[in-house]
Amino acid sequence: MSHEENQGSHFGDQPGDETLVRWRAWPCESCSGGTTALGFFFRGAGAGTEVSDLGRNEKIDRLKGLQASRLVEWVKGCPHTEWSNLSLPRLAEGSEHLVLFEDKSVLDAAHLQANEVVKITRLGTYGDYYEIAEGRISQFDSTPAEYLLRLRWWEKLFSTAPRPLGITETGQIVSRQTFISGTQPVQAEVDRFLEDAGLESVRRSCWLWKKQDEGSQFDVWVGDARADNFVLTQSGIVPIDLRIWLVPFVTQP
């Protein structure tokens, strides 16, 4: 499934170009009542609301737009924050994120520290997930709520997840992540790392793994666990980009 890419004037054309992003932080603790962006959805904002009698992909597209709009309206409702411009050199980009790099100073307004990267989702893109039916893998787009849930599980499993900071006027989620220095491991090392973390392969050749969420009716699935999404550091292997989602598991009779 292809993803819409942001080719607008806010983004530079080559790595190293200065990139200007207009964004706003999540509401302050007073206005949010201590609710996170993910909690905002699951406390009444309708993260999984059925929007129409359309097909599955059409429903997902509608939900992506609706949820992004709700997040933008949520941040607008806080009078203690304001829209601000963030300009940083571009480090890299992929099908899902634009990655900006700050290596010199603390940017107080953006809550950034030295040696961190800023990740911005592409316009209309919040990752994807997979399902297996009759031996075949199907891919579907994730919604903003599912993207935020992915970051929550990433942190729970590996403690290296990006921290979501806010959102752009066009619904792109802005997060920060520690810049990890090291080399690329080989796939066998990544597979051992995942096994040591308590995961089991669903389809190793497709880089698809899972782990049961104890006490619930879900498995946590981890996708795109390829070697080039990990870094081998002096302290061990660190994941830098993963797909993570929940799948109801079926109890065997």
C-alpha positions in Angstrom: 0.0 0.0 0.0 1.5 3.3 -1.0 1.8 6.2 1.4 1.2 9.9 0.5 4.4 11.8 0.8 4.8 15.4 1.8 6.5 17.3 -1.1 5.4 20.7 0.1 7.6 23.8 0.5 8.2 23.2 4.2 10.6 20.4 3.5 14.1 20.9 1.9 15.1 18.9 -1.2 18.3 17.3 0.0 19.7 15.9 3.3 21.3 18.7 5.2 18.8 21.3 4.0 17.2 23.4 6.6 13.6 22.3 7.1 10.9 24.5 8.6 8.1 22.9 10.5 5.2 24.8 12.0 3.9 22.8 15.0 2.4 23.0 18.4 3.0 21.0 21.6 0.3 18.9 23.3 -1.8 20.8 25.8 -0.3 21.6 29.1 -1.0 19.4 32.1 -3.6 21.9 33.4 -5.6 21.9 30.2 -5.2 18.2 29.4 -5.9 17.1 33.0 -2.8 15.0 32.8 -4.0 13.1 29.7 -1.5 12.1 27.1 -2.3 12.3 23.4 -3.0 8.5 23.4 -5.2 8.9 26.4 -7.1 11.7 24.7 -8.4 9.1 22.2 -9.2 6.4 24.6 -11.0 8.7 27.0 -13.9 9.6 24.7 -12.4 11.0 21.5 -13.5 8.0 19.5 -10.2 6.3 18.4 -12.1 3.4 16.9 -15.3 5.0 15.8 -17.0 3.6 12.7 -17.4 6.6 10.4 -19.4 5.1 7.6 -20.5 1.9 5.8 -17.4 2.1 3.5 -14.9 -0.6 2.8 -12.1 -1.3 5.3 -9.4 0.8 3.5 -11.8 3.7 3.0 -12.8 3.6 6.7 -9.1 3.7 7.7 -8.5 6.7 5.4 -11.5 8.5 6.9 -10.4 7.7 10.5 -6.9 9.0 9.8 -8.3 12.4 8.8 -10.8 12.5 11.6 -8.3 11.6 14.3 -5.6 14.0 13.0 -8.2 16.8 13.0 -9.2 16.0 16.6 -5.6 16.2 17.7 -5.1 19.6 16.0 -8.3 20.9 17.6 -7.2 19.5 21.0 -3.9 21.4 20.9 -5.6 24.6 19.8 -7.8 24.4 22.9 -4.8 25.1 25.2 -4.2 28.8 25.7 -0.9 28.2 27.3 0.8 26.9 24.1 1.1 28.5 20.7 2.1 27.6 17.1 5.9 27.8 16.7 8.4 27.3 13.9 11.1 24.7 14.2 14.0 24.9 11.7 16.6 22.1 11.7 18.9 20.4 9.2 17.5 17.3 7.6 19.3 14.1 8.4 17.2 11.5 6.5 13.8 10.6 5.2 11.8 7.5 4.5 8.3 6.5 3.5 7.0 7.3 6.9 9.1 10.0 8.5 11.2 13.0 7.9 14.2 13.0 10.3 15.8 16.3 11.5 19.0 16.5 13.6 20.1 18.8 16.3 23.6 18.3 17.7 24.6 21.7 19.1 22.3 23.1 21.7 19.2 22.7 23.8 16.1 24.1 22.0 13.9 25.0 25.0 10.8 25.8 22.9 10.9 22.4 21.2 11.8 20.4 24.3 14.9 19.1 22.5 18.3 18.2 23.9 21.6 17.9 22.2 22.2 14.8 20.1 18.5 14.0 19.4 16.6 13.6 16.2 13.2 15.1 15.5 10.9 12.7 13.6 7.9 14.1 11.7 5.3 11.8 10.1 4.7 12.4 6.5 1.4 14.0 5.5 -1.4 11.4 6.0 1.0 8.7 7.0 1.1 7.0 10.5 2.7 3.7 9.7 1.1 0.4 8.9 0.4 -3.1 10.3 -0.1 -6.6 8.9 -2.6 -9.4 9.3 -2.2 -13.0 8.2 -5.3 -14.7 6.7 -5.2 -18.0 4.9 -1.4 -17.9 4.9 -1.2 -14.5 3.2 -0.1 -11.3 4.7 -2.2 -8.2 4.2 -1.0 -4.7 5.0 -3.2 -1.8 6.3 -2.5 1.8 7.2 -2.4 2.8 10.8 -4.4 5.7 12.2 -2.9 8.5 14.5 -4.2 6.7 17.6 -2.6 3.4 16.4 0.7 5.3 15.8 0.7 6.6 19.3 -0.1 3.2 20.7 2.8 1.8 18.7 5.2 4.3 20.5 3.7 3.3 23.8 4.4 -0.4 23.2 7.8 0.3 21.7 8.8 2.0 24.9 7.4 -0.8 27.0 9.2 -3.5 25.1 12.6 -1.8 24.3 12.8 1.5 26.2 14.0 3.4 23.1 10.8 4.8 21.6 10.5 8.3 20.2 8.6 10.6 22.5 5.6 12.3 20.8 5.7 16.1 21.4 2.9 17.6 19.4 1.4 18.0 16.0 1.7 20.2 12.9 -1.2 22.3 11.5 -1.6 19.5 8.8 -1.8 16.7 11.3 1.7 15.4 11.2 2.9 14.0 14.6 6.2 15.4 15.9 8.4 13.4 18.2 12.0 13.3 19.4 14.4 10.3 19.7 17.9 9.9 21.0 20.4 9.7 18.2 22.0 6.3 18.4 25.5 5.9 17.2 26.9 2.5 16.1 26.9 0.0 13.3 24.3 -2.1 11.6 24.1 -5.6 13.1 23.5 -8.7 11.0 20.1 -10.2 10.9 21.0 -13.3 13.1 22.1 -10.9 15.9 18.7 -9.0 15.6 16.8 -12.3 15.8 18.7 -13.3 18.9 18.0 -9.9 20.4 14.3 -10.3 19.8 14.2 -13.8 21.2 16.1 -12.6 24.3 13.4 -9.9 24.7 10.7 -12.7 24.9 9.4 -12.5 21.3 8.8 -15.4 19.0 8.8 -15.4 15.2 5.5 -15.3 13.4 7.1 -15.4 10.0 10.9 -14.8 10.3 11.4 -14.4 6.5 9.0 -11.4 6.7 10.7 -10.0 9.8 7.4 -10.5 11.8 7.4 -11.3 15.5 5.0 -11.4 18.4 4.8 -11.5 22.2 1.8 -12.3 24.4 0.6 -9.4 26.5 0.2 -11.1 29.9 -3.2 -10.6 31.5 -4.9 -9.5 28.3 -6.5 -11.0 25.2 -3.9 -9.6 22.8 -0.5 -10.5 21.3 1.9 -7.6 20.6 3.2 -8.0 17.1 6.4 -6.4 15.9 7.0 -6.0 12.2 9.7 -4.7 9.9 12.3 -6.1 12.3 15.0 -6.0 9.7 18.7 -5.5 10.6 18.7 -2.0 9.0 16.1 -0.9 11.6 18.6 -1.6 14.4 21.9 -0.2 15.6 24.7 -2.2 17.2 26.2 -0.1 20.0 28.8 -0.8 22.7 25.9 -1.6 25.1 24.1 -3.9 22.7 21.5 -3.8 20.0 19.0 -0.9 19.9 15.9 -0.7 17.7 15.4 2.6 15.9 12.4 2.0 13.8 9.7 -0.7 14.2 6.1 -1.4 13.5 4.2 -2.5 16.6 0.5 -3.3 17.0 -2.0 -5.5 18.9 -3.7 -8.6 17.6 -6.4 -10.5 19.5 -5.2 -14.1 20.1 -7.4 -17.1 19.9 -7.3 -19.5 22.9 -6.8 -23.1 21.8 -9.5 -25.5 23.1 
